[in-house]
């Protein structure tokens, strides 16, 4: 008997429905609703995994990239819908709204707080996009339609496969999913030359809160703006992005030069602070600071690693470095000339000579427990300040600090061009990165607290009012939205840090396209409270008045009322 036949598949789905009904986990009518709203040519039963399915745990765990959220106590979805067609997304939205189920959307699973597959807003199910991974490169227009479940490594490989002179600016981790990376305003080591990934996005497909499949023309420019850095999961389900490829040189040069405190790291780091954002836009030098063993037994020191990418050959790189940053002491033997794809592997931490088709692998190079935080820096840190940071880092031992320099293209694009506001005025971004292998909540609490302590120590050196953060490095320490009566105020706490002046526009768009707030998570963009502008006695008015006086963000309806009165 052919088990792939529609009759057998229908039988399996009915059996699954009956199991759910018997277990009390989900109403039988929800699964029936999914079936009713899927196309006969694209049976949704093929894509449903329930807890009684032997593959359920494997499917769930396959794209968990933070082991903190792969435990027996982590809340699990009622079911996993591994989307095979756009109609499955439409059915999921329509039926989840009808049955009041929370939906989580996962494309690659690299979100640092696991919000794409974990929810404390229950009950919930998981919409997993990993099967929607096509990459359709159009040679004539030099564009590509990339589905949300594709990985960055797959995108790089397929674009470069069509033309060795083509590349695309995105993150350095090849297993990151396109959906989360683009919608979160992600970028990589070519950002000083080409900007963010979304600065090179020209169209998109999205299923909205009404279950409609929209493109840029039908969704309108406001919504298209919002899903390019404002967090797509707040506004709909992004199905695909259309990207414009960029031209790259035949030869790239990479290097990794390390210096400890005993090797004059303080002076070199201080000089890096002065020039890293001013270097030729073809040069990107990431600075990583970590604690390592010193020369004496039991002694710790700080190591500064200067990891570089140059869009060109080593001869030109050395000339530019000798002119602009001679303090690093870069020499020919430090330089490795590679192709663009080989440079991606180098930055992933793989040895030179690794076949480039490794980029097609979906298995992460490293899988561990982790905590991340982020900051932005607007003024160089003094040598005295750096020495204090060294002392604190040695005291804590973890986390490490990664500094990504801005300038170049990042300083040229207006802050309002996309929801990502961290452009001109920022010298670099800091990522706090703690990894650990120990299991259990005790270890997690320990390393998370160490990360928070270093973050607190860095307060005098980073941006203020607000202390800005990067959405793609999601950090629940910044605030959590319970989606109750104080939802707007709760969201404003983290929203201003992620989006700064762009927050008001995002809230306005959210209120327009998803007024019932169906697409939500612990840090989603909120809707405006009902009646906020209809009465001067609304409980938020006092808070908002204070915000106006302070020159901070406030709801668009207040702006519109002010315009009317003027």
N, C-alpha and C positions, 0 to 999 in steps of 0.2 A: 504494500500500500504506500502511496506517495504522501509522506507526512507534510509536504509543502503545499498540498492542494488547499483551495479555499475552504472546503468542507472541514478538513481536519484542523486547519488553523482556527476556524470559527469555533470548533468544538473545544480546542485548547483554551481559547479566550473565555468561553462560557464556563469551563472548569475553573479558570482563574477567578472569574467573577464570583462563582459560588464559594470558592475558598475565602475570598475577602468577606463575603457576606457572613459566612460562618464564623470567621475570626473576629468580626466586628471592627476590622481595621478601616474599612472604607465602604461607603454605600454601593450596593450593586449597580445602582443607576448611574454612577460616575463612569464606570467602565463601559456600560452600555451607551452612555452619551458619547464617549470617545469613538466607539464603533460607528455610531450613527452619523458622526460628523467627519468621518474619514472617507476618502474616495475608494470606490470598489477596486480601482486599479492599483491603489496603494494601501493595502490592509494594515491598519494600525496594530493589529494583534501581533505582527512580526516584531514590533518594537517595544512591547511591554514586558517588563520584568517585575514580578512580585516576590515578596519574601519567601514564598514556598518554591520558587524557581531555583534550581541548583546553581544557576549562573548569577543570581542576584548579587551576592557578596562580591564576586569577581568583578562584575560590571561597576559596582559602586566603588570598590577600592582601586580600580585600574587608573583612575584619574584623581586620586587623592594625593596631593603633592606636599602636604604638611602632615606629618605623622601624629601631630597633636590631636588631629581630628579623625584618627583611624583607631578608635578604641571601642570597647564594648558599651561604654556609657554615652558615646556620641549619639545624639538623636539621629534616627534613620528615616529615610523617606518611605511613605506608604507604598510607593511604586516608583520605578524608574522607566521613563519613556525615552528610549534611545532613537531620537527622531531620524526617520529615513526619507522624509519628504516634507515640503513646506506645509502641506495640508495637515500633517500631524501637529504642527505648532498651532495652527489655527484651531484645530479641534481641542487641543489642550487648554488654550486660553478661554474659549467659549465655555467648555465644561467646568473648568476650575472656577470661573466666576459664578456659574450657575450653582455649583455645589459648595461654594465658599471654602475652597482649598488653596492654601499657599503654594506657590510654584517657585522653585529655585532653578536657575538656568546656568548650566556649566558648559564651557567650551574647551578649556584645557585644565582647569582645576588648580592653577597656580596662585589664585587669590590667597593672600597671606593669612587671612582670618577664616578661610574655609566657607565663606558665605555663599558660594555657588553650589554647595551640596549639603550644608548644614543649616538648620533653622530652629530657633526656639519659638518661632511663631508657628504653632502647630494647629491642625495637622498639615503636612506638606508633602509634595512629591517632587521628584527631580526630573527636569527636562534636560536631557543630556544630548549635546550637539555633536559629539565626536564623529558620528557617521556623515554629517554634512561637511565634507572636507574637500570638495572639488575646487580646483584652481584653473580657471579658463583664461589663458593668456592670449590677448589679441595683438598680434605682431603689427598690424597696420596702424592701430591707434596707440600702441605702446601703453596699453592698460591691461588690467587683469581683474576679473571678478573672482573674489576669494570668499568661500563660505566660512562661516564663523567657527566651525569645528576643525578647520585646517590649523596646523602648527606653523610657527614662524620658520622653522627649519624646512618644512615642505614648501612654503612660499618662496624662500630664498632659492632652493634647489630648482623649482619649476621655472621661475623667472630666468635664472641664469642659464638654465638648460636651453631656453629659446634663443638667448643672445648673451654671449659672454661679456658684452659691454653694458648689460643691464643689472641693476640691483634694486634694493628697496631698504629704506631706513627704518629699522625696528629694533627690538630688544636683542640682547646678547644670548639669551637662553632659547635654544631652538625648539624645546618642547612646550613653550607657552602657546596657548590657544589664541587665535586671531580675535575672536569675539571680545574677550575680556581685555586684551592688550590694546586694541584700537579704541574701544569705547571708554577705556580708562585714561586715555591720553598718553599711552606708552611711547617710549623712544629708546634709542640705543646709541651706539658709539659713533654714528654718522650724523647725530643731531646738529652739531655745529655747522655742518655743511648743508643739510637738507631739512632740518627741523624735526618735528614730531612725525610719527606715522600718519596721524590724521591730517597733518598739513598737506599730505599727498593723497588724500581720499577724495574722489570726485563724485561718488554716488553710493547708494546703499539700498538694501532691501530690509524691511522690518515688518513684523506682524504687530499690530497695535492692540490696544485694550478692547477693541471691538472685533478682533479676529481678522482684520483686513490686512492683506499683503500689499505694502506700499513701497514705492521707490522715492527718490529725491523729489521728483515732480509732484507726486500725489501726496507725499507727507508734508511738503512745504519746507521752506528754508529754516524756520525756527526749529522744528523737530530734527532736521538734518544737522543743524548746528549742535543741538543738545547731545546727540549720540556720538559725537566726535570729541569725547573727552569728559562728558558729563555723567558717564556711567549708563550704558545702554539699558541695563536691567531695571532702571527707574522709569523707563518710558515705553518699553516694549521688548520684543525678542528680535535682536538683530540676526538676520539670516545670512547676509553677505555684505561685503564692502567691495566697491570698485576702486582700485588703486592705480595711480600713475607711477610707472617705473621711473627710475633715475639712471642717468649714465654714470658709470664708474670706470676708473682706469684699469688697465690690464694688470698692473702690479700694485699690491698693497704692501706696506711694511708694518710689522708688529714688533714690540719689545716689552720686556718686563725687567726693570732695574730696581733693585732693592737696596735700602740703606737703613741701618739701625741707628739708634741715638749715638752710639759710639763712633759711627761713621758719618757724623755731621748731619743727621736726618733733620734736626730742628731747623737749621739754616736753609736746607734744600726745600723742605716743606714750606717754609716762610716765603721763599722765592717763587715756588709753585703758585702760592696764593696770589702773588702779584701779577703773574703772567698767563696762567692757564686759560683764562677767559679771553685773553687778548691775542693768543697765538693765531697763526694762519688757520683759517677754518678747515683746512684739510687735516689738521692735527687735533687729536683728542687724547688727553692723558688723564686717565682715572687714577686717583690716589686712594690706596687702601692702607689703613693703619690697623695693625693688630699687635697683640702681645706674644712674644716668643721668648725662649730661653736665652739668657745672656751668656757671656763668655765664662763666667764663674758658675760653679755648681750652685743651684738653688736661686740664682739671680734671674730676674726677669727684665726685659727691655722692650721697647716699642720698635716695630719694624714698619718702615714706609715703603710700599711697593708702588712704583710708577708704571702703570700698564698702558701702553700706547698703541694707537692705531693711526696710520698715516695713509692717505689716499694718494699714493705715489711711490717712487723708488727710494731706496735708502740714501742715495747721493743727495737728492734734494732735501730729504728730511734732515740729514746731518747739517746741511748748510743753514736751514731755518733754525734748528735747535742751537747751533753755535752762536747765532745772532740773537736769539730771543731767550734761551734758557740754558746757557752754558754751565750753570751751577750743577745741573744733573749729571754732567760728564758723560753723556751718551756717546758711544763709539761704535764703529762699524761692526765689531764682534757682537754687540748687543742686538743688532738689527737682523730681522728675518724677513726676507721678501717672499710673499705668498700671493695666491689669488684671493679674491674676495671671499669665496666659500671657505677656503683654508683659514682665512683670518677669523671667520665665525667659529670654527672648531678650536682655534687657539684660544679665543676668549672664553670658550666653554670649559677650558682646562684640559683639553685633549692633546695628546702629543702630536707634533708635526709629523705628517705622513699618514695620519688617519684618513681613510677614504672619505671623500666628500659625501657619498651617499649615506653616511652615518646620519646626516641631517634629516633623513626620512624616518629615522627611528623615533618612536614615541616613548621610549623608556628614558626617564630622567637620568642624567649623568650622576647626580647625587640625590638621595632621598633621605630626609632627616626630619627631626622635630625642629621647629623654628619660631622665632618672633622677630618682627621687623617694625621699625619706626622710621620717620623721615623728618627732615628739617631743611630750611633754605637759609643761605648766608648772603648778606648784602655788603658786609665790610670784612676785609682781611682780619684774621685773628693775630694778635700781637705774639711775639716770641714768648713773652711772659705768660700769655694765655695758653699757648701751645704747651709750654712746660707744665702748666697746671693740668692740662688734659692728659699729658703723658703719665703724670703721677696718678691721676684718677683711673686711667685705663689699667695701669699696672696693679693698682689696688683691687680692681674688679676682675681683671683678666678677660672677661667677655662683657659686651659684644665687641666686634670689630666695627670700624667706621669706613664707609666707602664714599668718596667725594667725587661727584660727576660735574665737571666744569661746564658752564654755559657760554654765553657770548656767541659770536658768529651769527648764523641764521636765527638762533633762539632770541637774540636781542633785537632782531629786525622786524619780527612779526608782532603785531599789536596783541595785547593781553586779551582783548575781546574777540579776536578772530575765531577762537574756539573756546569752550568752557575752561580749558586748561589755562590758568592765568599767570603762571610763573615764568615770565619771559624776561624782558629788560629789567635791570635793577638787581637781578640775582646773579651772584658770582658762581655759585655752585649749589648743588643739592647734596645733603648728607643722608646716607642710609645707615641705620643702626641694624646690625645683623648678628643675631645670636643663634647658633645651631647646637644641638646636643643629641646624643644617642640614647641616653637613659630613658627608660619607660616610666610612666606614672606622673601623677599630679604634683608630687613633691619636687621632682626634677623640673617640671614645667614652671612651677611657681618660683623656684630659685632663679632660673635663667631669665624669666620674664621680669622679675624684680630687678635683677642686675641691669637689664636693658633700660628699664624705667629710671634707674638711679643715674646712669650715664646721661640719659636724655635730660633729666632734671639738671644735672651739672652743666650741661651745654647751654642752658637758658640765656646767659648773658651774651652769647656769641652768635645767636641766630635771629631770624626775623621776629618781629613783634607787631602786635595789634593789626592783624592776628599773627600768631605763631603758625606759619603756613605749613601745610603737609601735602603730600602727593597722593592723589586718589588711588592710583594703581598700586601703591604700597599701603593698602587699607589697614587701618589701625583702630581697633575698637576702643582703645584707651581714650580716644578723642571724644567719645560720646556714643550713646546708643538710643535709637528711637523705639519707644514702646508702642507707637502708633495709637496712643490714647488721646485724651483731650488736650494734652500738652505737646502733641506731635510736632507742630511747627517750631516751637521754642527748643525742643530737644534736638531737632534736625539742624537748627540754626547754629548750634554750638560747633558741630563738626563741619557743616556746610560752608561756613565762612572760611574755615581753615583750608578746605580743599579748593574752593572756587573763588574766594575773595569777592571782587566786585561783580563777578559773573553769576553769583548765587541768585540774585533777584530774578534774572531772566530765566534761569533754570526752573525756579519755582513757578513762575508765570506759565511757562510752557507745560510743565507737569500738570498744573491745574486745568489747563485747556485740553490736553490730550488724554489724560487719565484721571478725571475728576473723582472717581470712586477709589483712587489709590490702590488699584489692583496690584500693580507692579511695585512691590515694596520689600525691603529687607532692613536689617538693623541700622544701616547707614544710607538709606535711599533718599532721594530728593522728595520732599513732602509736597502736599497740596496746601493751598491757603485754607485756613479754617472758614467754614461757612459763616457768613454774616460779619466777617472781620471789618468790612468797611461800611456796613449798614447801620452801625450804632457806635456812638462815641463812648459807650459804656462797656464795650467788649473788654474782657479781662486782659487781652494782649495790648490794648492801646497804650497803657502807661509804659510798658517795656519798649514798645515801638517808638514812642515819643522820645524816650531816652536815647534810643539808637539814632534817631534823626539828629538830635542835638550833637551827638558824638560823631556825626558824619559817617555812620556805618550803614550797612545794608538795611533796607526795610521793604515791605511788600509793594508790589507794583501798583496795587489798588490805591495805596496812599499817594504814590507818585501821580497817578491819574487824577485823583481828587485835587491835589495841589495844582496841577496844570489847569484844571477846570476853574478853580478859584482865581488863578492869576490871569 
